[in-house]
Amino acid sequence: MDIIANYGNTLLILAVVFGLFMAWGVGANDVANAMGTSVGSGAITIKQAIIIAVIFEFAGAILAGGEVTATIRKGILDATVFADSPHLLVYGMLASLLAAGAWLMIASSFGWPVSTTHSIVGAIVGFGAVGVGIDAVAWGKVGSIVMSWIVSPLIAGALAFMLFKSLQNLIIDTKHPFDNAKKYVPFYMFLVGFVISLVTIFKGLKHIGLNVDTGTSYMLATGFGLIVMLVGTVIIRRIQINPSENEDFHFTSMERIFSVLMIITAAAMAFAHGSNDVANAIGPLAAIYGVIESGGMIGAKSVLPAWVLLVGGGGIVFGLVTYGHKVIATIGTGITQLTPSRGFAATLAAASTVVIASGTGLPVSTTQVLVGAVLGVGLARGLAALDTRMINKIFLSWLVTLPAGAVMSIIFFFMLKGMFGA
């Protein structure tokens, strides 16, 4: 308790700095891969992606603002272990933020799309198991997270494969792809509106204390899907075929119709991401704030102050603007060549997987879901369409993420103990 009393303000300043660093990493890596399909397919430019992300990530983060954040991130640690030594929890959360932020910076510099969730989970498990004790970690929770590594990309990949196959059969491989695109794309627009609004309802509204029952959720999602479909239909009708632009690529006019879809999905995915994954940066920060503000009391919950959200939202946007281009390039062009129609199939499949995961309680990584979906689209075009060297690098970076976060977190934890006292 003395350490909290003596160094509380210093520790809180460090928490804000490390939280900003972690949020910057989330922006550079996680937000970048959420935007990668839209940029890589040519539907929007990097500048447009940044503008969309700034608006909708912030909106999503503010939606998450009323969330009562669990003091121990994702229930990975047993809070009772820290009752007599709350400063160890503060050290551990500081170490976790710094370690996860450092790993995200390394991964982003190589253009590796890694999981920010797994980065912070690995860091918390590392300091908990080594710094405090094996019993401090809820190993069952960690096991379910590891299972999600395998399950979530497979689900997203399968959905993307089926979606793109339906596009091929109904639109792309027909005699009149442009006419068929005008005919069938409104139905896909409904799907986008329906799925993305479900993501927001399941993952966002609960953060501000609005618990909508399942029946109402589906009714709201259906209504929003119909609105998106009607607005999209009006925009699509204005797009006319231009014979001159189709000389080099027969499907250019058709892909312009899908570009409309990609702008909608880019905005919606940024919103859903902001409302959900900003917690990876601000969860540990909120835990530190709660312990210091209460004078060392380990409470089950801590109310999230508004300024913490600004740290998270601001850091995320800054990360995307300054360093996001490398991961955008990996997702957009590194795995397989994307067009608006392929990018749409991948994005919708990824969003659908998040909805399925929310309903079943499976912890998933947006990064791994999106990479799985892009792989599924590539496979629908045949193995030759995939860059296997890039895929191997990505899989390897996923395997390294958890232990990398853990090792760095252990080192930083003992450094903090040495600086402020045990």
Secondary structure, DSSP 8 states (H G I E B T S, - for coil): -HHHHHHHHHHHHHHHHHHHHHHHHHIIIIIHHHHHHHHHTTSS-HHHHHHHHHHHHHHHHHHGGG-EEESSGGG-B-GGGGTT-HHHHHHHHHHHHHHHHHHHHHHHHTT----HHHHHHHHHHHIIIIII-GGGB-HHHHHHHHHHHHHHHHHHHHHHHHHHHHHIIIIITSS-HHHHHHHHHHHHHHHHHHHHHHHHHHHTGGGGT----HHHHHHHHHHHHHHHHHHHHHHHHT----GGGGSSSTTHHHHHHHHHHHHHHHHHHHHHHHHHHTHHHHHHHHHHHHHHHTTS---SEEE--HHHHHHHHHHHHHHHHHHTHHHHHIIIIISS---HHHHHHHHHHHHHHHHHHHHHT----HHHHHHHHHHHHHHHT-GGGS-HHHHHHHHHHHHHHHHHHHHHHHHHHHHHHHHH--
